[in-house]
Amino acid sequence: MRTTFGMGIVGAGRIFEQHARAYAALGARARLLAIADVDQAQLQKVTARYFIPYAYQDHRALLERDDVDVVTVCTPPVLHERVVVDALEAGKFVLCEKPLAHTLEAADRILAVARRWPGKLSTVYQFRYLPEVQRTLWLRDQGRLGRLMFGRFSRCARFETPAKAGKPGKVRTDWWGRWGTAGGGAVMTQLIHEIDLMCHLFGRAIEVTAAMDTLKAPIESEDTCAATVRFESGALVCCYATMTAHRSSSAFDVVGELGSVHSPWALECMDSKWREQSLRAVLAVHPLSAERSSVPAGLAVPKDGGCRSGRRRRAPRWRSARPFTPRR
Ligand SMILES: NC(=O)c1ccc[n+]([C@@H]2O[C@H](COP(=O)([O-])OP(=O)(O)OC[C@H]3O[C@@H](n4cnc5c(N)ncnc54)[C@H](O)[C@@H]3O)[C@@H](O)[C@H]2O)c1
């Protein structure tokens, strides 16, 4: 049996770097063998930087390689269907960047093909693996949260960042926010992560009420959305995302009958003994050492994750450099 998997990536744009670095981190278990991109200059740049032996302008040439086992799809959403279907038909394992497709119809067509290749297609929803999400799942499954009743998931993002001394500004890609290529704006590219987490944690959604608008950005679709979702279990969850923010952030609250979990990480229970036991149990399985950049800079997380020894500690909070005083 092969012990080193051959990896191929289609699309060498912004998100490509994250995948290339992730494969490098897998050491001997994976080797990035091939890249495909229609842009020749981009191909040259990334093959040199990441020592990728084979480069193609047509993704079908990459798919012909027998040594490529896994194909990661990093093209703009409108192209996902074509590449994913071709890769599945070529017998590859496929990891497709979110969203799976830019329309429901395209997603249904992909799923119809994927059913013929069970277990071979997966979509990138990396936030599922954040420690606070893993802890929430564990606490839920151990019955430590009780019946889930309410949730809130949010994401605030900035469209573009201005240039700073010696550092170029960040400009959004030209396909962003276009119905025909991206399938939407803030919902399809930002809130989609929260929608995924919501369903991952709460189960099947049965009713959605939402308002969306284009408040700031000159795009075809929406830059802001606020929604309320009813789940089959009876739970109510609200979620919102905007691209109009001045600082990027994300957060969630999951409220159960016995306890609530929050991101940035905190666990709260009215019953202090239950909280203490639950915290110790969950941190033994998903320790704080696994905490990473999902916790914004400046946020104080107690070293014991909020476990108390005697005196009650406060839940982690935003810490600002100095209090804001409005001018009169
Ligand atoms: N998981 C996340 O958090 C996350 C973050 C950013 C982007 N993404 C997703 O990754 C995907 C790519 O986003 P991006 O920001 O890297 O876009 P990008 O525009 O920076 O890169 C896309 C690349 O695909 C190439 N391309 C276009 N048509 C092609 C074709 N037919 N064959 C091969 N290559 C082709 C382009 O030349 C470009 O280099 C999108 O689906 C996006 O939603 C996910």
The ligand as a Gaussian input file, in Angstrom:
#p B3LYP/6-31G(d) Opt

LIG

0 1
 N      -11.913000      27.984000       3.081000
 C      -11.716000      29.292000       3.105000
 O      -11.711000      29.927000       4.166000
 C      -11.475000      30.010000       1.802000
 C      -10.822000      31.247000       1.796000
 C      -10.611000      31.859000       0.562000
 C      -11.075000      31.270000      -0.603000
 N      -11.735000      30.074000      -0.553000
 C      -12.273000      29.442000      -1.768000
 O      -11.193000      29.020000      -2.598000
 C      -11.567000      29.136000      -3.961000
 C      -10.531000      29.999000      -4.682000
 O      -10.471000      31.262000      -4.055000
 P       -9.185000      32.197000      -4.239000
 O       -9.398000      33.338000      -3.308000
 O       -7.951000      31.398000      -4.133000
 O       -9.405000      32.697000      -5.747000
 P       -8.304000      33.317000      -6.734000
 O       -9.059000      34.072000      -7.751000
 O       -7.238000      34.000000      -5.950000
 O       -7.642000      32.018000      -7.395000
 C       -8.306000      31.208000      -8.310000
 C       -7.280000      30.614000      -9.253000
 O       -7.957000      29.700000     -10.126000
 C       -7.391000      29.862000     -11.412000
 N       -8.301000      29.343000     -12.441000
 C       -9.342000      29.970000     -13.028000
 N       -9.921000      29.154000     -13.926000
 C       -9.244000      27.983000     -13.902000
 C       -9.369000      26.746000     -14.595000
 N      -10.310000      26.531000     -15.511000
 N       -8.477000      25.763000     -14.330000
 C       -7.500000      25.960000     -13.415000
 N       -7.333000      27.109000     -12.720000
 C       -8.205000      28.105000     -12.954000
 C       -7.124000      31.364000     -11.532000
 O       -6.191000      31.645000     -12.555000
 C       -6.595000      31.664000     -10.140000
 O       -5.191000      31.534000     -10.059000
 C      -12.973000      29.719000      -3.977000
 O      -13.911000      28.677000      -4.063000
 C      -13.093000      30.394000      -2.619000
 O      -14.430000      30.481000      -2.144000
 C      -11.924000      29.435000       0.632000

